Amino acid sequence: MRDSGGRFPTIGILGGGQLGRMTALAAIRMGMHVKTLSPSPSGPVASLGEAVVGDWNDEDVMRDFIQGCDAVTVESEWAPAEVAERVSDGSVAVWPSSETLITIRHKGRQKQALKDAGIPIGAYRDCASLKEAQQALTEFGGKAVAKKYEGSYDGYGNATITSPDEMIQAWGDLSASDGLLVEAFVPFVRELAVMVARRPSGQTVVYPVVETEQKDHRCHAVLAPARITPETAQAARDAALHAAEAVNLVGMLGVEFFELEDGRVLLNELAPRPHNTGHYSIEACHASQFENHARSILDLPLGSAEMRAPAAVMINVLGHRAGSVTTDGYAEALSNPQAGVHVYGKLEARPKRKMGHVTVTGDDLDILREEAERAADAILL
């Protein structure tokens, strides 16, 4: 960390959603000061630190925001780190760097970087035309996943394709001026994820491998640790660390994998920030992903990623309807004394929008899954 003149550091966060909120909460607990910049009012960070609302693409707005910050980070890969870098002219650390974000935020460039690094990934094609996309579907045996190059997340911007007609629909919905990413459908036995924390000076911490379950392309459940062999776990951890180094990531990196029937893993996607699959770490690990994100961007020593409970299960809480947020079921969810209930403070609910999560720790994953599901189902935001 740069010399702060004896004062506790200030971090600036570009973004005001749940990831910014949980990073801010972890930083504040450690005595750090927090500023957030969002292009519109955001409930999750409204009461935390200094919540600035303004056009983050305006250089004057960004220049004012980074004043007094020791480091600036992003809540998502689409936040304009390049503007912060440009106006700071090296006077404020910006992590992850815009170079890293530009590589990762475009799924085609991301795949190429992983391929160049020799990291195992599934077959894919960069398709510049519908004809090329249809050819890729045929090449992949009639089943594929189409993805927008930029802007896809939480089930938005992805489509599973099983027919030429579905590819035509996906092309119309998802393609951009540079086309569409088409991936071969991977016959996986389970999906896995690993979080990596990395400092500018090179220290890294790798979290346990977790098992994830998706519904409608959205993360529904995370089980920690994953029920896999030590060899598969080590392969995933090694590949995650290799990926962090390949994209020169500073901060947290979420790395998603497919596990194949023979125990091998294929890297699916990267997220250059704290990630939904790491939320369990708040209750289950000595240092959460959010704490280590704040530490890493300031180049401070990283905390332990080891679990302090034998097992943990996290379940996402999604919106059930459109409209204002209610507290229906809140007390019932809190009635389980072992459940860590997190509500993000979003101003409006929408169907399938991430509104919170629940984590339960203990000994038996099956029992924890039942308890976490029950608590999450009770919350009707």
Sequence and secondary structure as in RCSB ss.txt:
>XXXX:A:sequence
MRDSGGRFPTIGILGGGQLGRMTALAAIRMGMHVKTLSPSPSGPVASLGEAVVGDWNDEDVMRDFIQGCDAVTVE
SEWAPAEVAERVSDGSVAVWPSSETLITIRHKGRQKQALKDAGIPIGAYRDCASLKEAQQALTEFGGKAVAKKYE
GSYDGYGNATITSPDEMIQAWGDLSASDGLLVEAFVPFVRELAVMVARRPSGQTVVYPVVETEQKDHRCHAVLAP
ARITPETAQAARDAALHAAEAVNLVGMLGVEFFELEDGRVLLNELAPRPHNTGHYSIEACHASQFENHARSILDL
PLGSAEMRAPAAVMINVLGHRAGSVTTDGYAEALSNPQAGVHVYGKLEARPKRKMGHVTVTGDDLDILREEAERA
ADAILL
>XXXX:A:secstr
    TTS  EEEEE  SHHHHHHHHHHHHTT EEEEEESS  GGGTTSSEEEES TTSHHHHHHHHTT SEEEES
STTS HHHHHHHHTTSSEESS HHHHHHHHSHHHHHHHHHHTT  B  EEEESSHHHHHHHHHHTTT EEEE SS
S BTTBTEEEE SHHHHHHHHHHH BTTBEEEEE    SEEEEEEEEE TTS EEE   EEEEEETTEEEEEEES
 SS HHHHHHHHHHHHHHHHHTT  EEEEEEEEE TTS EEEEEEESS  GGGTTHHHHBSS HHHHHHHHHTT 
      BSSSEEEEEEEE  SSEE   TTHHHHHTSTTEEEEE   SEE TT EEEEEEEEES HHHHHHHHHHH
HHH   
